[in-house]
Amino acid sequence: MSAPLLFDPALVRRHINRATPNFAAHRALFDASGDEIIDRITDVKKTFTAKCDLSPFPFLPSSAHLPLHDDRIPTEPNSFDLIASNLALHWVNDVPGVLMQIHAALKPDGLFIASLIGEQSLGELRACLTDAEIAVMGGISPRLSPTIDLQTASVLMQRAGFTLPVADKETVTIMYPDMFALMRDLRGMGQTNAHSQRLRHPTKRAVFTEAARLYQTRFGDENGHIPACFDLIYLHGWK
C-alpha cells in the first residue's frame, strides 16, 4: 500500500494555473530566488547548452520549461547539462524520488541547482492563524504546508547521488500593509494551502479577523506594516 499524499497534486496545479495570468503582480519572492539561482549559475566556470527549467513559472532563459507534475520528471535520462528549479520542490510529495529522477536526467558533469521554501517560512502567519483558530474554533487544522529543513535537504541530495552537494539558506522579508494583503500575494503566486488534510469547508471569517489582529499587534511596525519572512533553501550538486 502506498503512503498517503501530503499534498494534493491536482490542487497544486490548479493554484499555479489560477495564478499564472496575474503572476507579474506577485512575483517578488520568485524573482529574488530566481535571481540568486542565476547569479550562482553565472559563477560556475562552465558553459551549459542543454538547460531545463522545472519551475512552476519559467525563469531560466533559453531553457526547456518542464514544470513538475505528479512528482515526475518529463524527460529522458542524460538529457541536460543544467537543471534548475525555482520554488517548486516544496510541493513535491516524494522529494527523494524526484531528486533521483533529476540526477538521472542530467548528463555526466551536469549541474542541478534549486530553491525551495524552508521550514521557518511564514512563522508569523503560522503562529497567528494557529492562535486565532484555537480562540475562535477551539482547535486547529492544517492551513500552511509543512516544509523541509536545511539538514534534511542536504542529506537527500547526498542520497540521490549528487557529487559535491551544497545546501544553504537565506531569509527574505517582505512587508505588507496587513495579513490579508499577504494572503492575496500568496494566492497570486500559487502558494496557498494544498495540504491533503486541509479543511473542506469555508473557515469562519472571525478566524481570519482575529489572526489579522494578532499579526498586527505582535509584529506590526510603526507604520502599521507587517513582515512576512521566507526561509529560502538553495541546493546545488553535480552528476
C-alpha positions as CSV (number, residue, x, y, z in Angstrom):
1,M,0.0,0.0,0.0
2,S,1.4,3.4,-1.0
3,A,1.8,6.1,1.6
4,P,-0.8,8.8,1.8
5,L,0.0,12.0,-0.2
6,L,0.9,15.0,1.9
7,F,-0.1,17.4,-0.8
8,D,-2.9,17.3,-3.4
9,P,-1.1,17.4,-6.8
10,A,-4.2,18.4,-8.7
11,L,-4.9,21.3,-6.3
12,V,-1.2,22.5,-6.6
13,R,-1.6,22.6,-10.4
14,R,-4.9,24.5,-10.1
15,H,-3.3,27.0,-7.8
16,I,-0.5,27.6,-10.3
17,N,-2.8,27.8,-13.2
18,R,-5.0,30.3,-11.4
19,A,-2.1,32.4,-10.5
20,T,-0.4,32.4,-14.0
21,P,-2.4,35.2,-15.7
22,N,-1.6,37.8,-13.0
23,F,1.7,36.4,-11.7
24,A,3.6,39.6,-12.8
25,A,2.0,41.4,-9.9
26,H,3.0,38.9,-7.3
27,R,6.4,37.6,-8.4
28,A,8.7,39.4,-5.9
29,L,9.7,36.3,-4.0
30,F,10.2,34.2,-7.2
31,D,12.3,37.0,-8.6
32,A,14.5,37.1,-5.5
33,S,15.2,33.4,-5.5
34,G,15.4,33.2,-9.3
35,D,18.0,36.0,-9.5
36,E,20.0,34.2,-6.8
37,I,20.0,31.0,-8.8
38,I,21.1,32.8,-12.0
39,D,23.9,34.5,-10.1
40,R,25.1,31.2,-8.8
41,I,25.0,29.6,-12.3
42,T,26.9,32.6,-13.7
43,D,29.6,32.0,-11.1
44,V,30.2,28.5,-12.4
45,K,33.0,28.3,-14.9
46,K,31.2,26.1,-17.4
47,T,29.1,26.7,-20.5
48,F,25.7,25.0,-20.3
49,T,23.9,24.3,-23.6
50,A,21.1,21.9,-22.8
51,K,19.1,23.5,-20.0
52,C,15.9,22.5,-18.2
53,D,13.7,24.7,-16.0
54,L,11.4,22.7,-13.6
55,S,9.9,25.8,-12.0
56,P,6.1,26.4,-11.9
57,F,6.8,29.8,-13.6
58,P,9.6,29.9,-16.1
59,F,12.7,31.9,-15.2
60,L,15.8,30.4,-16.7
61,P,16.5,31.9,-20.2
62,S,16.9,29.7,-23.2
63,S,15.8,26.6,-21.5
64,A,13.2,23.9,-21.9
65,H,10.4,24.6,-19.4
66,L,9.2,21.3,-18.0
67,P,7.3,22.0,-14.8
68,L,7.0,19.2,-12.3
69,H,3.7,17.3,-12.3
70,D,2.8,14.4,-10.0
71,D,6.4,14.0,-8.9
72,R,7.6,13.1,-12.4
73,I,10.4,14.5,-14.4
74,P,9.1,14.5,-18.0
75,T,12.3,13.8,-19.8
76,E,14.7,11.0,-20.7
77,P,17.9,10.2,-18.8
78,N,21.1,12.0,-19.7
79,S,19.2,14.8,-21.4
80,F,20.5,18.1,-19.8
81,D,23.7,19.5,-18.6
82,L,21.9,22.0,-16.3
83,I,18.6,21.6,-14.5
84,A,17.2,24.4,-12.4
85,S,14.1,24.6,-10.2
86,N,12.8,27.8,-8.6
87,L,10.4,27.4,-5.7
88,A,8.9,24.1,-6.8
89,L,10.3,21.2,-4.7
90,H,8.4,22.2,-1.5
91,W,5.2,21.0,-3.2
92,V,6.7,17.5,-4.0
93,N,5.3,14.5,-2.2
94,D,8.3,12.2,-3.0
95,V,11.3,14.6,-2.7
96,P,13.9,11.7,-2.6
97,G,12.4,10.1,-5.7
98,V,12.3,13.4,-7.6
99,L,15.9,14.2,-6.8
100,M,16.9,10.8,-8.1
101,Q,15.0,11.5,-11.3
102,I,16.7,14.8,-11.7
103,H,20.1,13.2,-11.1
104,A,19.2,10.6,-13.8
105,A,18.1,13.3,-16.3
106,L,21.4,15.1,-16.0
107,K,24.3,14.4,-18.4
108,P,27.6,13.4,-16.8
109,D,29.2,16.5,-15.2
110,G,25.7,18.2,-15.3
111,L,24.6,20.6,-12.6
112,F,21.4,20.8,-10.6
113,I,20.5,23.9,-8.7
114,A,17.3,24.8,-7.0
115,S,15.5,27.0,-4.5
116,L,12.6,25.9,-2.2
117,I,10.7,27.3,0.7
118,G,12.1,26.1,4.0
119,E,10.8,25.2,7.4
120,Q,11.0,28.6,9.1
121,S,8.9,30.4,6.4
122,L,5.9,32.4,7.4
123,G,6.4,31.7,11.1
124,E,4.4,34.8,12.0
125,L,1.4,33.8,9.9
126,R,1.5,30.2,11.2
127,A,1.5,31.4,14.8
128,C,-1.3,33.9,14.4
129,L,-3.5,31.6,12.4
130,T,-3.0,28.8,15.0
131,D,-3.8,31.0,18.0
132,A,-6.8,32.6,16.2
133,E,-8.3,29.2,15.3
134,I,-7.9,27.9,18.8
135,A,-9.5,31.0,20.2
136,V,-12.5,31.0,17.8
137,M,-12.9,27.3,16.9
138,G,-11.4,25.6,19.9
139,G,-8.9,23.6,17.7
140,I,-6.6,23.7,14.8
141,S,-6.4,22.4,11.2
142,P,-3.6,22.3,8.6
143,R,-3.5,25.7,7.0
144,L,0.1,26.2,5.9
145,S,2.2,23.5,4.2
146,P,4.8,21.6,6.1
147,T,8.3,22.4,4.8
148,I,11.7,20.8,4.7
149,D,14.7,21.8,6.9
150,L,18.2,22.5,5.7
151,Q,19.8,19.4,7.1
152,T,17.2,17.1,5.6
153,A,17.6,18.8,2.2
154,S,21.4,18.2,2.4
155,V,21.0,14.6,3.3
156,L,18.5,14.0,0.5
157,M,20.9,15.5,-2.1
158,Q,23.6,13.1,-0.9
159,R,21.3,10.1,-1.1
160,A,20.2,11.0,-4.6
161,G,23.8,10.6,-5.7
162,F,24.9,14.2,-6.3
163,T,28.6,15.0,-6.1
164,L,29.7,18.0,-4.0
165,P,26.2,18.7,-2.8
166,V,25.7,22.0,-1.1
167,A,22.6,23.3,0.8
168,D,22.4,26.8,2.3
169,K,19.7,29.3,3.1
170,E,18.8,32.9,3.4
171,T,15.8,34.8,4.8
172,V,13.8,37.1,2.6
173,T,11.4,39.5,4.4
174,I,8.6,41.2,2.5
175,M,6.5,43.9,4.2
176,Y,2.7,44.0,3.7
177,P,0.1,46.6,4.8
178,D,-1.9,43.8,6.6
179,M,-2.3,40.0,6.8
180,F,-5.0,40.0,4.1
181,A,-2.5,41.6,1.6
182,L,0.0,38.8,2.4
183,M,-2.7,36.2,1.8
184,R,-3.6,37.8,-1.5
185,D,0.0,37.7,-2.5
186,L,0.4,34.0,-1.6
187,R,-2.7,33.3,-3.7
188,G,-1.2,35.4,-6.6
189,M,2.0,33.3,-6.6
190,G,0.2,30.0,-6.4
191,Q,1.3,29.2,-2.8
192,T,-1.9,28.7,-1.0
193,N,-2.8,25.7,1.1
194,A,-2.8,22.3,-0.8
195,H,-2.5,20.0,2.2
196,S,-4.3,16.8,1.6
197,Q,-5.8,17.0,5.1
198,R,-7.0,20.6,4.8
199,L,-10.5,21.6,5.8
200,R,-13.0,21.0,3.1
201,H,-15.4,23.7,4.2
202,P,-15.1,27.5,4.4
203,T,-13.4,28.9,7.5
204,K,-15.3,31.4,9.7
205,R,-14.4,35.0,8.9
206,A,-13.8,35.5,12.6
207,V,-10.7,33.3,12.5
208,F,-9.0,35.5,9.9
209,T,-10.1,38.7,11.6
210,E,-8.6,37.5,14.9
211,A,-5.4,36.3,13.1
212,A,-5.0,39.7,11.4
213,R,-5.4,41.5,14.7
214,L,-2.8,39.2,16.4
215,Y,-0.4,39.7,13.5
216,Q,-0.7,43.5,13.7
217,T,-0.4,43.5,17.5
218,R,2.6,41.2,17.6
219,F,4.6,42.1,14.5
220,G,3.3,45.4,13.2
221,D,5.9,48.2,12.8
222,E,5.5,51.9,13.5
223,N,3.9,52.4,10.0
224,G,1.3,49.7,10.6
225,H,3.0,47.2,8.2
226,I,3.7,43.6,9.0
227,P,6.7,41.4,7.9
228,A,6.4,38.0,6.2
229,C,9.7,36.1,6.5
230,F,10.5,33.4,3.9
231,D,13.2,30.9,4.7
232,L,14.7,30.1,1.3
233,I,16.8,27.0,0.9
234,Y,19.2,26.7,-2.0
235,L,20.6,23.4,-3.3
236,H,23.2,22.5,-5.9
237,G,25.1,19.4,-6.8
238,W,26.8,17.7,-9.7
239,K,26.4,14.4,-11.5
